[in-house]
């Protein structure tokens, strides 16, 4: 790689990292944003329990006959009135005495509390809140589903664009999975859709093209990825969920299809030319066969139910990044995904950044739906570095967290 190319790649990565940090820090910098921290010098009697202990949150709800229990539910505890102590779960109030004494003791002594009586502003975020973080609980061992080579596909999260596959079990280590876009793609980037069958770590899936997805966006189309029909096979090496090897076979495009994806309708500006008439940028029309791999490290970060760092090669493109579901910070629950595609046979390097926020709707959707922006940073039509795509993404949780 030339020195100029390395410099561009470094600047792109640096810009992506600063963008991510800015998005995460923005709510904390807002004067209207308030969080609450526990003061260790006094007893906290009215607080929100941070959802960092899945087993306790499930136990509390089971004792109150809440079915199904949600390990990321918002739970507030009010001990201010000794004769009328209450616990609120997703806005519904219950008497604390309805819970067994052993569980009540765990609630009262719960170490991760957000004090709902004492507002903390900008400066206190750094002096108080961060002091309360117990780093041995910020990064925990992964769940059994994350490290299982045969059941790792099981996931209750169905996402509209990109991300990990939605997977449901027929009988533990046998079931189906479904996804819109590749697991690395961002919003409106690809027409890739797949559904497949999982058995004992093996996966066999059918790939189809749904052109209506990228056609929603009719600008900055030069860095998209398009596929025809095909299939995908993969196998997770049975030494934990750390290495997956796979194979993809995609049908070739016909001449008319190639013209359709580069010159017609919504795709008419997909090819960017140099002044001399040669092609500068063009979409990646994927055809042929590919050997794929993903080397990953599953991790439970900030109370996340599913999380991993990874580096992988898919359709001859090199990806690295992080994805996590239901991360918890100062009482907020959100999904976060960052993917850097740093090498491709046809496309320019790009960086997908996605934050989907939970707990913003009412009733059943309180813990079942998360929405937020999905953006792609990369090379624009004019050669500058910036946003090539931004759209709202949405994910649904079909059942309880794992």
N, C-alpha and C positions, 0 to 999 in steps of 0.2 A: 504494500500500500504506500502511495506517495506521501510526502510530508504534508502537502496541502490537504489531501484527503483525510489524513489523521487529524489535522487541526480542525477541519470541518466536523468530523465525527466527535471529537472531544468537546467542541463548543456546543454541538447539538445535545450531547448527553448532559452537559452542564446546564444548559437552558431547561431541559426537561426536569432535572432534579430541582432547580430553583422554582419552576412552575408548580411542582408537586408540593414543595414546602410552603409556598405562598397560599395555595388552595387550602391546605390543612390549617395554616395559621390564621387565615382570614377571619374566621369566627371569633378567635381569641383576641384579635386586634380591634374588633368592633366595639365601640363604647356602649352599645346596647346589649352586648353579650355578657351574661353573668354566669359564673359557676360557683359551686359551693364546696368548701373544704372543711375537714374535721380539725378542730383545735384540740390537741392532745392534752391541754391543761384543764379542760373542763369536760363534763359529761355531755355527750350529744344525745338529745332526747327527741329530736325530730329530723329524720334523715332519709335519704334515698340509698338503697343498697346497690352498689355497683355490681353488674352481672358478671362477676369473675368466678363464681362457684356454681357450676351447672347443677351439680348434685343437690345442693341445698335449695336452689330455686325450684327445682323439680319437686323435692320433698315438701316444701311449703305448699305448693299448689295441689299436690296429691292429697294432703291432709284437709284441704278446703274443697276437695272434689271438683277441681278445675281440670277438665279433660278436653283436649290434650294439654298438658303443662308446657309452658314456654320457658326455656332456660334463660331467655334474654328479656323476660317481661320486666316492666318498670314496677318496682316494689318500693313503696314508701312506708316508713314506720313512725308512728306517733306515740311517744311515751310520756308526753307532757302532763297528761291527766292520769294520776295513778288509779283512779276508779273507772277510767274509760280509755284504755290503751287499744289502739287500732293498727291495722295493717292494710294498706291499699295496694291492690294488684291490678294494674292497667286501668286505674280509675274506679274500681269497685272496692268498697270499704267492707272489711271484716273485723270482728273483735279478735284481738290477739289471743284471748283465752280459748278460742276455737282450735288453737294449735297446741300440740302436745308440749309438755314442759321441756323436754330435751331439745326440741326444735326451737322453742322460744328462747332458750338459753343461747343457742347458736345465733339467733337473730339479734339479740341484745349485744352479744360480744363480737358481732361481725366486724372484721377489721377495716373493711373498705366502705366507708360511709361518706356521703356528700351531705354536709350540714345544710338543711333547708331553712335554717333561721338566720344564718350569717352570710350575707352576700360578699363575694370576693371579686375585686375588679382587676384591671390589667396587671398591676405590679404584683398582686398576690398570686396570680396564676403561676408565676415563676418562683415565688418565695414559699408558698404554702402547698399548693396542689402538687407540684412536682416532688416536694419533700415526702408526700404521702405514698408515692408510688413504691410498691414493694417489687423490686426488679426480679426476684425469683418467681413472682406470679405474673409478670409481664410476659415472660417467655417460659412456657411450660411444655412438657412432653406432648406430642400429638395424641389424638384420639385413636382408638383401635381401628376405626374406619380409614383414617389417614395412613396408617402403616400396614394395613392389610393388603396383600397383593391380590386377593380374590374378592374383597368387598369394597375396595377403595372407590369403585365407580358409583356406589350408592350415595346420592346427594339429593336433598329435598329442594334445592334451589334451581329454579327455571328462569333463565335470563333471556331477554329479548334479543340482544346482540352480543355475540362473542362470549368469552368466559368458559368456565368448566361446564361439562355436560350435566344435564338433569338426568339422574339415574334412579330407577326404582327396582326393587327386588321382587322376584317371584318366590324364591326360596333361598335366602341368605346369599350365597355366592353365585346365583344365576338370576339374571334380570335384563332389563333394557335400559338404554340411555339415548338421549336426544339433545341436539344442539343446533342453534342458528348461528351461522358464521363459524369459522374455526375457533378453537379455544384461545387463540392469540389475537384475533382480529378485533377491531373497534367497531363503533356504530357506523352502519351504512357503507362499509368498506368492501364487502364481498357478497356474492350470491350463493355461497356455500351453505348447505343444510345437510345434516346427516342423522340417521337413526340406526341403532345397532343392538346386538345381543351380546351380553357378557356371561362368561362361564369360566369359573376357576382361574381368573386372571387373563383369559383369552377374550378378545373383542373382535367381532366381525360386523361391519356396518356398511350401509348403502349411502352413497353421496348423490345428492341431486342439486340442480341449480334452480334458484328462485330469483328471477331477475328483478322482481318488483322491489326487492330490498334496496340495492344500490341506486335504483332509479328514483328513489325519493329525493336524493341529492343530485343536482345536475351541474355542479361546479366542482373544480378540483378533483376530477375523476382520473387523472393520469397515474395515480399511485394505487389504484384499486386492484383487487385480485378476483379473477373470475374462473369458474370451473364448469365443466360439463358433467355428465353422469359418470359414476365410477364406484369404487368400493375401497374400504380401508380395513386392514387386519393389524392387530397388535397383541402384544403379550407383556404382562408385568412380571419381571424376574422375581421368583418367590423367595426373596431375601429382604422382606420389607417392601414398602411402596417407594422405592428409590430409583428404579430404572425401568423404563418402558421402551420396547423396541417395536417398530411397526413398518407396514408396507402400504402404499397407496397406489392404485391404478386408476387413471382418469382417461376418459375417451378423448380423442383428438377433436379439435374444432373443424367444422367445415369452412370453406371459403366464405360463404354467406354469413356464418356465425362470427367470423373474425371481423368482417365489415360491420356487422351489427354492434359489436362491443367496442368499436373504435371510431365509428363515423356516423352512426344513425341515432336519431332521436336524442334521448338524454345523454348518450355517449358521444355526441358529435364533436365535442372538444376534448376527447380523452387523450389524443396524441398531441404532444407539444413539439414543435419543430424548431431547429436552429435557423439562423438567417440564410444559410446556404441550402435549406430544404431537407437536411438530414434530421433523423428523429433524435430529439433530446430526451424526452420522457414519454413512457407509454405504460399502460396497464400490464399486469402479469396475467396472461392467458395460460393457465396451467394445463398441460397435457402430458401424457406419458406415465411412467412409473417412478416411484421414489421410495428410498429407504429412510425411515424417520426414527428419531429417538428423543427421549426426554429424560434427563438426569435431574432429579428433584430432591429436595430435603423438606419433608412435611414438618410443620411446626405450629404450635398453638401460641400465637402472638396476640397480646392484649385481649385475652379471653376469646379469641376467634374460634369458631367451630370447625372451620376448614381453612388451612393456610399452608402455603409452600413457597419456597424459593426454587427457581428452576433455570436450567439452560437446556435448550433443545433445538433440534433441526426438524422442520416440517415443510414439505413441498420445496425442499432445497433452499429454505430460508432459515437463517440462524436467529433464535430468539433467546432472550434472558429477561427475568423479571420476578415479580412477586404477585401472588393473589391471595386474598383472605376474605372470609365471610364473617359477618357479625363481630367485627372488632369493637372494643369498648373503650371510650375515652370520656371522662368527666360526665358519665351518665348517658352519653350519646352512643348509639349503636349504628355501625355503618359497614359497608363492604368497600374494599379498596383493591384496585388492580393497576399494576404498571407493567407494561411489556415493551421492551426495546427490540425492534427488528433491525439488526445491524448489518445483515448481509442478505442479498437476494440476487437471483440471476437477471431480474428485470427492473425491480423497484428500487427507489431511493430509501435510505434508512428512515425509520419513523418510530414514534414513541406514543403508545396508547396510555392514557391516564384516565382513571374512572373512579368516582366516589358515589356510592349509592347509599342514601341515608334512610334509616328505618325509624319507626316510631313517630311518623308525622301525620298519619291518618287515624281515623277512629274505628272503634269496634274491632271486627275480626282482622281488618287490614292493618291494625296497629303494629303487629309483629310479623305480618305475612307479606307486606309489600315494602320495597325500598326503591326509591327513585333518585336520580341525580345525573349530572353531566358526564358524558363520555366524549373525550376529545382526543384528537390525533395531531401531534406535532410532527412536522416533516418539511420537505421541500415543496414549496408552492409552485403554481404554474410559471410565475415570473422568475423562479430560481431562488427566491428569498426563503428564509427559514421562518415558519410560523404555523398557525392552525390550518390544517387541510380539511378537517372535519370536526364538527361538534354537534351533538344531538343528545336529547334526553334518553337515557337507558332506564330500564325497569326490570326488576326481578321479583318473582313470586316464590314464597316458601310454602311448599305443599306438605304440611305436617310439621313435626317438631324438629329442632336442630339435633345434629348428631355429635 
